Amino acid sequence: MIEFKDVGLVYPNGTEGLKNINVKINEGEFVVIVGLSGAGKSTFIRSINRLVTPTSGSLLVDGEDILNYHSGNLRKLRTKVGMIFQNYNLVKRSNVFKNVLAGRLGHTGTLRSILNLYSKEDKSLAYESLNRVNIAEKLYNRADELSGGQQQRVSIARVLTQKPKYILADEPVASLDPPTSHQVMTYLKKINKEDKITTIVNLHFIDMAMEYADRIIGMRAGEVVFDGPASEVTEKTFEEIYGRSIREDDLRGGADES
Amino acid sequence: MTNENQSLVQKSVPLYPAKTKMQVTIIFFVVLGIYAFSMFWTQKEMVNGFGGALGNMYVVIEKFFPPNLSILPAIWNAMMQTIQMAIIATTVAAILTVPLAVLSAQNITTFKPLYVLTRTFLNLLRTIPDLVLAVIFVGLFGVGVFPGILALTIFSLGILAKLISETIESVDMNPLEAMRASGGNVFQVIWYALVPQVLPQFTSLVLYVFEINIRASVVLGLVGAGGIGLVLNQQLKFYNYPNAMTVILVIFAVVLIIEYISNKIREALI
C-alpha cells in the first residue's frame, strides 16, 4: 500500500511540484494519473521511488515512511518498485538480454553483477519475462536495433525481471503510435491482473485512461483535483481536470486498430 | 494584410539584429588587426625571410641524403624501446584515467567540492609541458627509459582524463536513471549504463593518445629519456646526417603504420 500524507514538494528553484497531496493507493490497483504536462504527474510518480524527494509530509510504502530513507534502504525500496519510462531508458549499445538482466541489479551483489555472474534462476527469469511480452526472439539484438514499441516491451521485461511489488510507468506510451500504445497498455494491464502488481501510470490521453484504469487521479498545478473509479469519469470530469475543453490531441485513438 | 507583407519585403528585414551585426563586425576587425600586427612583428624578427630558407633547404637535403640504411638493424632496438615506452605509458594512463575521469565529470560526481578538486588537479597536470616533465624525471632518475615512461604517463593522463570526462558528461542520462530506479548502486549504475556508452570513445581516445605518445617519446628522447629520440639526438650531435635521416625515415614509417592500424580499429568500433 502506498499512502501520501500531506505530501508537498518544492524544487530548489522555487517551483511547487506537489501541493498537499493526500492519496492512498491500494494493493493490486491499476491507477492512471491524468493531467496536462507540468501538472505534477511525473513528480508524483517519481516521489514513490524517491527519484525526487518531497520536501514535506510523509509518504508511506508498506507502512514505512520512505522520505527519510538513505542509500541502503533506498536501494531496497527501489528493488520493490519497478519503473517504466517514456523514452524506454534502455542502454542502447547493450543487447536486449543484458538490458533485461539489469532488472536484477538491486538483488545482486556489486561484484557478481560486474562479472556477469547471474544465477541460473535470474537468467531464466529474464528469459521468461521477455517471453511474456513476446520479444524473446530479439534476445541478442542490440537495444537500438529495435522499434520504439519493442524497446518499451523490453523495458517492461526489465521491470518484470525485477519482481517488483509496484510498477510505476511515467508516460509509457507518449512516444509511440496509437496501435503500439494500446499494445503496451494491454501488457501493463495484463501484468497487473496476473501478478497482482499495483500499477501507477501517467497518461495524458483521456481515452486510454478511461479504457485501462481501475481508478483515475486527476492533477492540476501540483494538486489532486479528482480521485475516483474510472467508471465514474466522463468527458466533463476531464474538462474540470484540464481546466479547458477537450481537444483532439487529448485523445490517442486507434483502439479498434490493435 | 497584403499591404503589410509588401512593406515588410520593401524594408527587407535583416537576418540578424543591427546590434549583433555591429558586434560581429567589430570583433572581426579586431582579430584582423591582431593578425596584421603579429605578422608585422614576426616579419621584422626573421633575418632573411623566406628567401634564405629555400637556399638552406638545398644544403640540408644535400647533407641528409642519401640516408645510411645500413644502420637499420642497429636502431631497430631503440625504435622498439620507443614503442614499448608508448605502450606502457598509454596503458598505465588509461587505467588511472578511469577514476579521475569519473570524478571530474559533473553529471556523475554530484558532490561539487570533489568534482572541483579533481578538475583543478587535472588542469594543473595539463599545464606542465611533456618536455619539462621529461627534464625533471631525467634529473631525478637519470638517463633511460623509466623517466620517459613516467613523463609520458603523466602527459597522457592529463589529456585522456580531460577528454574522457567530457565524453562522460555528454552521455544519455536516461539509462543511468533507469538503473538507479531498479535498485542499482553507484558501481552497478556506472558499469551497466555508463561504461557501454563511453567504451567506444574511450578506446578511440586511448588509441589516439597512443599515437601522440609515439611522437612525443621521440621528442623526449632528445632530453635523454630513452628510445629512438636518444639515438636521433646522438647522430645529430655527431653531425652524422645520413644516419639521422634513416632514423627520421624509420620514425616516419612507424608513425604512419600505427596511425593506419589504429584508424582501422577506430572505424570498426564506432
Interface residues (C-beta under 8 A of the other chain):
Chain A: N49 L51 S71 R75 K76 L77 R78 T79 V81 G82 M83 F85 N87 N89 L90 V91 K92 R93 S94 K98 A102 G103 L105 G106 H107 T108 T110 S113 I114 S155 R158 V159 Q162
Chain B: D172 N174 P175 E177 A178 M179 R180 A181 S182 G183 G184 N185 F187 Q188 W191 Y192 A193 P196 Q197 L199 P200
